[in-house]
Amino acid sequence: MTRVETLLYLLQNNKVLLIYKKRGLGQGFYNGVGGKVEANETPEECAVRECKEEIDVIPSDLEWMGLLEFYNNGKLYGYVHVFISRKFAGTPKETEEARPIWFDIHKIPYENMWSDDIFWLPHILNNEKVLGRFWFEKWSKIIKKEVYILQSPELKFFYH
């Protein structure tokens, strides 16, 4: 079954909030906040819900920044909608699932993140929308990648 998931990056004062994932897929890596879109839930609603669950923060004014498509061992895993938010209520708190840490956008620990992040996240942090496709082998090695910068601001049709 193809999955639809979200990632959300909170931005503030030239910093980005990453979480240190304490369990599940990606355990031990830094990542954005996110998770699986549930039935009858939009990607935006999922991103807000996951942010509340993972770090006890409620984001607002989400901006859609791209779509990522992932394959593992030759099979489609799913799609990830990527958002940023510069407005949120609450102070990020550590939970059983995640430890939030603010990083300078020029000092992101890519060496401790999913190996695809370095190919698309810098574009998003530079306010560019992206379409990315990544083929992994055993979730450890990228065997093929495609990253496109989306020029038109009207490309929200990817998730509507």
C-alpha positions as CSV (number, residue, x, y, z in Angstrom):
1,M,0.0,0.0,0.0
2,T,1.3,3.4,-1.0
3,R,1.8,5.8,1.9
4,V,1.2,9.5,2.0
5,E,3.2,11.3,4.7
6,T,4.3,14.8,5.7
7,L,7.3,16.7,6.9
8,L,7.2,20.1,8.5
9,Y,10.1,22.4,9.2
10,L,9.6,25.2,11.7
11,L,11.7,28.3,10.9
12,Q,12.7,31.2,13.2
13,N,15.5,33.7,13.2
14,N,17.6,31.9,10.5
15,K,17.2,28.6,12.4
16,V,15.3,25.4,11.6
17,L,13.8,23.1,14.1
18,L,14.8,19.4,13.6
19,I,13.8,16.5,15.8
20,Y,16.1,13.8,16.9
21,K,14.0,10.7,16.2
22,K,13.9,8.4,19.2
23,R,11.9,5.5,17.7
24,G,10.4,4.2,14.5
25,L,11.6,4.6,10.9
26,G,14.5,7.0,11.0
27,Q,15.4,6.3,14.6
28,G,18.7,8.0,15.5
29,F,18.4,10.6,12.7
30,Y,17.5,14.2,12.7
31,N,14.5,15.1,10.6
32,G,11.5,17.4,10.3
33,V,8.4,16.7,12.3
34,G,5.9,14.5,10.4
35,G,4.1,11.3,9.8
36,K,1.5,9.4,8.0
37,V,-1.6,11.2,6.7
38,E,-4.7,9.5,8.2
39,A,-8.0,8.8,6.5
40,N,-10.1,11.9,6.0
41,E,-7.1,14.1,6.8
42,T,-5.4,16.6,4.5
43,P,-1.6,16.8,4.4
44,E,-1.8,20.2,6.1
45,E,-3.9,18.7,8.9
46,C,-1.5,15.8,9.3
47,A,1.5,18.2,9.6
48,V,-0.3,20.2,12.3
49,R,-1.4,17.0,14.2
50,E,2.1,15.4,14.0
51,C,3.7,18.6,15.3
52,K,1.4,18.7,18.3
53,E,2.0,15.0,19.0
54,E,5.7,15.0,18.5
55,I,6.9,18.3,20.1
56,D,3.7,19.9,21.6
57,V,3.7,22.9,19.2
58,I,0.8,24.1,17.0
59,P,2.1,25.5,13.7
60,S,0.1,27.9,11.6
61,D,0.4,29.5,8.1
62,L,1.9,26.3,6.6
63,E,3.5,26.8,3.2
64,W,3.7,23.8,0.9
65,M,7.3,23.5,-0.4
66,G,7.3,20.3,-2.3
67,L,6.6,16.6,-2.9
68,L,9.1,13.8,-2.4
69,E,8.6,10.3,-3.8
70,F,10.4,7.4,-2.3
71,Y,11.2,3.9,-3.5
72,N,12.8,1.1,-1.4
73,N,14.2,-2.1,-2.9
74,G,12.5,-1.3,-6.2
75,K,9.0,-0.7,-4.8
76,L,7.2,2.5,-4.3
77,Y,7.1,3.4,-0.6
78,G,5.1,6.6,-0.9
79,Y,4.9,10.3,-1.1
80,V,5.9,13.0,1.4
81,H,4.5,16.5,1.3
82,V,7.0,19.0,2.7
83,F,5.9,22.2,4.5
84,I,7.5,25.1,6.3
85,S,6.0,27.3,9.0
86,R,7.3,30.5,10.5
87,K,4.4,30.9,12.9
88,F,3.6,28.5,15.8
89,A,2.1,28.5,19.3
90,G,4.0,26.8,22.1
91,T,7.5,25.9,23.0
92,P,9.0,22.8,21.4
93,K,9.2,20.0,24.1
94,E,10.8,16.6,24.1
95,T,8.4,13.7,23.9
96,E,8.8,9.9,23.9
97,E,9.2,10.1,20.2
98,A,11.4,13.1,19.5
99,R,13.8,15.6,20.9
100,P,13.6,19.0,19.2
101,I,16.7,21.0,18.5
102,W,17.2,24.4,16.7
103,F,20.0,24.5,14.1
104,D,21.4,27.4,12.2
105,I,20.2,26.9,8.6
106,H,23.9,26.9,7.6
107,K,24.9,24.3,10.1
108,I,22.5,21.5,9.6
109,P,23.8,18.0,10.6
110,Y,23.3,16.3,7.2
111,E,25.7,13.6,8.2
112,N,23.1,12.5,10.8
113,M,20.1,12.7,8.6
114,W,18.5,10.6,5.8
115,S,21.0,10.6,2.9
116,D,18.5,12.2,0.5
117,D,18.0,15.3,2.7
118,I,21.1,17.1,1.5
119,F,19.8,17.1,-2.1
120,W,16.5,18.9,-1.4
121,L,16.3,20.5,2.0
122,P,18.8,23.3,1.2
123,H,16.5,24.3,-1.7
124,I,13.5,24.4,0.7
125,L,15.4,26.5,3.2
126,N,16.3,28.8,0.3
127,N,12.5,29.2,-0.3
128,E,12.5,27.1,-3.4
129,K,9.8,24.5,-4.0
130,V,11.0,21.0,-5.0
131,L,9.9,17.7,-6.6
132,G,12.2,14.9,-5.6
133,R,12.3,11.2,-6.4
134,F,14.7,8.8,-4.5
135,W,15.4,5.2,-5.0
136,F,16.9,3.4,-2.0
137,E,18.4,0.0,-1.4
138,K,17.5,-1.3,2.1
139,W,16.9,2.3,3.1
140,S,20.6,2.7,3.4
141,K,21.9,3.6,0.0
142,I,20.6,5.9,-2.7
143,I,20.8,4.1,-6.1
144,K,19.1,6.8,-8.1
145,K,17.8,10.4,-7.5
146,E,16.0,13.2,-9.3
147,V,15.4,16.6,-7.8
148,Y,13.6,19.4,-9.7
149,I,13.1,23.0,-8.6
150,L,9.5,24.0,-9.2
151,Q,9.5,27.5,-10.8
152,S,5.8,28.3,-10.8
153,P,4.1,29.4,-7.6
154,E,0.9,27.8,-9.0
155,L,2.1,24.2,-8.6
156,K,0.0,23.3,-5.6
157,F,-2.0,21.0,-7.9
158,F,0.4,18.2,-6.7
159,Y,-1.6,17.8,-3.5
160,H,-5.1,19.2,-4.1
